């Protein structure tokens, strides 16, 4: 039985954040990225009560910022072979 029987409201943690400096987005690897290349229109909006410093995606594919303490499912993939076309591999059982 799946831990996530209703995936229609599933939020996936994508591994990006601007915890170090507001507006300066980085992957968990430390690599910086441009928010406008990833986020949905109008995002990131940083509108949460304590700000929104983490990156998530919903089941519709919208990418937005959320509070980091929010419970989300990790994407569960990692870059294993940097010089290969099939570099992404599944990791773990609780993946989105």
C-alpha positions as CSV (number, residue, x, y, z in Angstrom):
1,X,0.0,0.0,0.0
2,X,1.3,3.4,-0.9
3,X,2.1,6.0,1.7
4,X,0.7,8.6,-0.6
5,X,-2.6,7.2,-1.9
6,X,-3.9,10.6,-3.0
7,X,-1.2,12.2,-5.1
8,X,-3.5,15.0,-6.3
9,X,-2.4,17.3,-3.4
10,X,1.2,16.1,-3.2
11,X,3.9,18.7,-2.8
12,X,7.4,17.7,-3.9
13,X,10.5,19.3,-2.4
14,X,12.9,20.2,-5.2
15,X,16.1,21.0,-3.2
16,X,16.3,24.7,-3.9
17,X,16.4,27.4,-1.2
18,X,17.4,31.0,-0.5
19,X,18.2,30.5,3.2
20,X,21.7,32.1,3.0
21,X,20.6,35.3,1.3
22,X,17.1,36.3,0.4
23,X,16.6,36.2,-3.4
24,X,19.8,34.2,-4.0
25,X,18.6,30.7,-4.8
26,X,20.8,27.7,-4.5
27,X,20.5,23.9,-4.9
28,X,21.4,21.7,-1.9
29,X,24.7,21.2,-3.7
30,X,25.4,24.9,-3.2
31,X,25.1,25.7,-7.0
32,X,23.3,29.0,-7.6
33,X,20.5,29.2,-10.1
34,X,18.3,31.9,-11.5
35,X,14.8,31.8,-10.0
36,X,13.2,33.1,-13.2
37,X,14.4,30.0,-15.0
38,X,12.5,27.6,-12.7
39,X,9.6,29.2,-10.8
40,X,6.1,29.6,-12.1
41,X,4.8,33.1,-13.0
42,X,4.6,35.3,-9.9
43,X,6.9,33.1,-7.9
44,X,8.9,33.1,-5.7
45,X,6.6,35.5,-3.7
46,X,8.0,35.0,-0.2
47,X,4.5,35.6,1.3
48,X,4.5,33.1,4.2
49,X,4.3,34.3,7.7
50,X,8.0,33.6,8.3
51,X,9.0,34.0,4.7
52,X,9.3,31.2,2.1
53,X,12.8,30.0,1.5
54,X,12.4,26.5,0.0
55,X,11.3,25.4,-3.4
56,X,8.4,23.0,-4.1
57,X,6.3,21.7,-7.0
58,X,2.6,20.5,-6.9
59,X,0.9,17.8,-8.8
60,X,0.0,20.3,-11.6
61,X,3.7,21.1,-12.1
62,X,3.6,24.6,-10.6
63,X,6.9,25.5,-8.9
64,X,6.8,28.0,-6.0
65,X,8.4,28.9,-2.7
66,X,7.2,27.5,0.6
67,X,8.2,27.6,4.2
68,X,11.0,25.2,4.8
69,X,9.4,23.5,7.7
70,X,6.5,22.2,5.6
71,X,6.1,18.5,5.2
72,X,6.9,17.5,1.6
73,X,8.0,14.4,-0.4
74,X,11.5,14.7,-1.8
75,X,12.1,14.2,-5.5
76,X,14.5,11.4,-4.6
77,X,16.9,11.6,-7.5
78,X,20.5,12.4,-7.6
79,X,23.1,13.1,-10.3
80,X,25.2,9.9,-10.6
81,X,27.0,10.1,-13.9
82,X,27.8,13.7,-14.9
83,X,29.0,12.9,-18.4
84,X,26.1,10.6,-19.3
85,X,22.7,11.2,-20.9
86,X,21.1,8.9,-18.3
87,X,22.5,10.7,-15.2
88,X,19.4,10.7,-13.1
89,X,18.6,7.6,-11.1
90,X,15.7,6.9,-8.6
91,X,16.8,6.9,-5.0
92,X,14.8,5.3,-2.2
93,X,11.2,4.1,-2.0
94,X,9.3,7.2,-0.9
95,X,9.9,9.2,-4.0
96,X,7.3,11.4,-5.7
